[in-house]
Amino acid sequence: MKFSIGGSLKVAFRPWVEGLENIPAEGPAILASNHLSFSDSFFLPAVLDRKVTFIAKAEYFTSPGVKGRLTAAFFKGVGQLPVDRSGARGAGEAAIKAGIDVIKGGGLFGIYPEGTRSPDGRLYRGKPGGLARVALATGAPVIPVAMIDTEKIQPPGKVVPKLMRPGIRIGKPLDFSRYHGMDGDRFILRSVTDEVMYEIMKLSGQEYVDIYATAAKRQIADAEKAAKAAKAELEKAEKAERSGA
């Protein structure tokens, strides 16, 4: 991945990076990043010497046929780890277990605390489950990361990416060892998550919104649906008025 896709990304887009010295040369760490674009999971590993493991839904690795095998090979090659979303608590517990396994193996575990891509470029409230629980269960340092302008490269609906320079800012490691083993305390989980999100906000310069990105997406979808319904009603009224005339 680093010599093919990663090399091509660096040549074509020339991403700039600040704070590479904050990534340990060896040993486990958690990379907690904002999430602006699908490409975030490619640009960040491309600029690092070490492998970064993210999680991906298991369906990407089990699809049948030639296309399915190629998809599985691609995701394995770029460091994605399959997560089975079935079971009582679904992807949440599976993601936490996957993260702990990566850390125990001495690797770098990449995670997006917002849980999904930002719908409008702003930074949303971090979910207190995966990030904080992996950090407190393992004692691994958390390194805040800010992706810059990656959402502008390929906005939703655009097939051809725009050639421009995205940026990556890597902050200093955060030590939460004082809370080690307290991953069952929801107040501690929230405190740890909020501290990480604050550091990401400082690095990215994004406006912070104290709601979950999933809730924001629902609000946006509801507003678009309401606007569409209002437009349809207006058009209906105008049509009736013309018919009456």
HUBEL-V938276 format. One record per backbone hydrogen bond with DSSP energy under -0.5 kcal/mol. NH is the residue of the N-H (numbers start at 0). CO is the residue of the C=O. If there is no record, write none. Layout:
BEGIN
<<NH	CO> <NH	CO>>
END
This chain:
BEGIN
<<5	0> <7	3> <8	4> <9	5> <10	6> <11	7> <12	8> <13	8> <13	9> <15	165> <17	167> <21	18> <22	19> <23	21> <28	106> <29	140> <30	28> <30	108> <31	29> <31	142> <32	30> <32	110> <33	144> <39	36> <40	37> <41	38> <42	38> <43	39> <45	41> <46	42> <46	43> <47	43> <47	44> <52	107> <53	51> <53	78> <55	80> <57	82> <59	56> <60	57> <61	57> <61	58> <62	58> <67	63> <68	64> <69	65> <70	66> <71	67> <72	68> <73	69> <74	70> <75	71> <76	72> <77	73> <78	75> <79	74> <80	53> <82	55> <84	82> <91	88> <93	89> <94	90> <95	91> <96	92> <97	93> <98	94> <99	95> <100	96> <101	97> <102	98> <103	99> <104	100> <105	102> <106	101> <107	50> <108	28> <108	106> <109	52> <109	107> <110	30> <112	110> <114	111> <117	34> <122	206> <123	121> <124	208> <124	210> <126	112> <132	128> <133	129> <134	130> <135	131> <136	132> <137	133> <138	134> <141	173> <142	29> <142	140> <143	141> <143	171> <144	31> <145	168> <146	144> <147	166> <151	148> <152	149> <153	149> <157	154> <160	158> <161	152> <163	161> <165	163> <166	147> <167	15> <168	145> <169	17> <170	143> <170	168> <173	141> <175	173> <178	175> <179	176> <180	135> <181	178> <184	181> <185	183> <188	184> <189	185> <190	186> <191	187> <192	188> <193	189> <194	190> <195	191> <196	192> <197	193> <198	194> <199	195> <200	196> <201	197> <202	198> <203	199> <204	200> <208	122> <210	208> <215	211> <216	212> <217	213> <218	214> <219	215> <220	216> <221	217> <222	218> <223	219> <224	220> <225	221> <226	222> <227	223> <228	224> <229	225> <230	226> <231	227> <232	228> <233	229> <234	230> <235	231> <236	232> <237	233> <238	234> <239	235> <240	236> <241	237> <242	238> <243	239> <244	240>>
END
